[in-house]
Amino acid sequence: MAQLDYDSLRARTAPDPTPLPGAKKQLAAYPFGMSYPDPGNLPIMEAHAAMGEALAEVGGTPTVYPDTQGYPPLREYVARRLAQNRSMSVDPDDVLLTEGSGQAIHFVTEALVDPGDVVIVDHFVYGGTLWSLRRFSADIRGVVSDADGMLPDALESAIDRAAAEGRRPKMIYLIPTFQNPQAWTMPVERRREIVDVAARKGVPILEDDGIAEFRFEGSHVPAVASLDDAGVVIHTGTFSKIIVPGMRIGYLIAPRRLLETVMPIKGSRGVTQFGALAVHRFAATRLDDHLARINRVLRSRRDAMLAALGESFGDTASWSAPEGGLYTWLTMHENVDLVDAAPAAAQKGVTYDMGTNFAAGDDEGRSNARLCFCFNTEADIREGIARLAEAAIG
Ligand SMILES: Cc1ncc(COP(=O)(O)O)c(C=O)c1O
């Protein structure tokens, strides 16, 4: 029987179809692309216990039906935690629970970006956000950074260049703490300068702050949103990394009018209420202990990664030394091409995210890679980095 042709029915605004990813491929022996703690360091059984406790308490009450904006006790918890740990002042009514921060980024993009609108990002930036920006046909402009993050002058020039073309950029997307993939953290003074440029030019900042609590050294830097008194900063975070990725719970905090635009985009369904109940109970009773434990693991793995890079790459490359987070950013000298080196590395059991996956500026990123230290043991990091060096520099 001839099958119905869905291409002839596709909405004008729908994206082009992409092949389904299919079953997950087997992980390599040294998977430096994995940006989550390994399963042994995820609090799976504790999350399971937390969900059991929460359901025992609220089961059989209307609480098991989702709230459109998200389970109120979890929104209140998010507001309290952001006040304590990120110096923000948040009204729980301005919090929307989302399916991870990825969904919050997607919704904000849909709310603000028409095809061809200018959006400013770091010249190397998280690929998931690039994906959402491309979905809405944004004109993506990458702005250069130094070791302290996006350069305020370069940001201002990019906004002025767009204005000279008669276009007002719709958004500046920032990951100011343990930036993905470059791993720098923007100091508070730079944050103030960036907020000042955004407020003067009337361009909102979307701050993506999902791994700030993986800090194992140095002092806390307040969220960009805490430095804003002009309503220019939109904030998103997630429990994916700090609890369990499969929970799929994050949040969006935005000025009321923007949230009112996002709500109809989201539709009338809330996020998973089982997930929200579990996250709320886990966060209220176990999250701080879990973070203390995982941050010790991450520090030791970061140290192993930096030592291994020093031993295996010497002065053929440079890399960032973050005070927290999940990865470091490798930059090869002498034009070593890490895209070309990838098949040889894979032969040796090593995989990584090439710089090209994050490129949003003039530099294609062929001599860069993001190397996650969160997933592999210290011994595997040493062995995997040695193998990577063999593949890249012989
Ligand atoms: C910088 C950044 N933002 C957002 C996300 C999306 O996270 P979630 O699982 O909460 O959707 C990720 C996930 O890797 C990320 O690295």
The ligand as an ORCA input file, in Angstrom:
! r2SCAN-3c Opt
* xyz 0 1
  C      25.908     24.957     28.458
  C      24.734     24.027     28.457
  N      23.506     24.553     28.465
  C      22.414     23.769     28.454
  C      22.508     22.400     28.440
  C      21.234     21.591     28.406
  O      21.038     20.918     29.602
  P      19.676     20.189     29.964
  O      20.008     18.746     30.119
  O      19.250     20.791     31.253
  O      18.684     20.468     28.888
  C      23.774     21.795     28.431
  C      23.906     20.334     28.379
  O      24.929     19.776     28.126
  C      24.920     22.639     28.445
  O      26.164     22.139     28.433
*
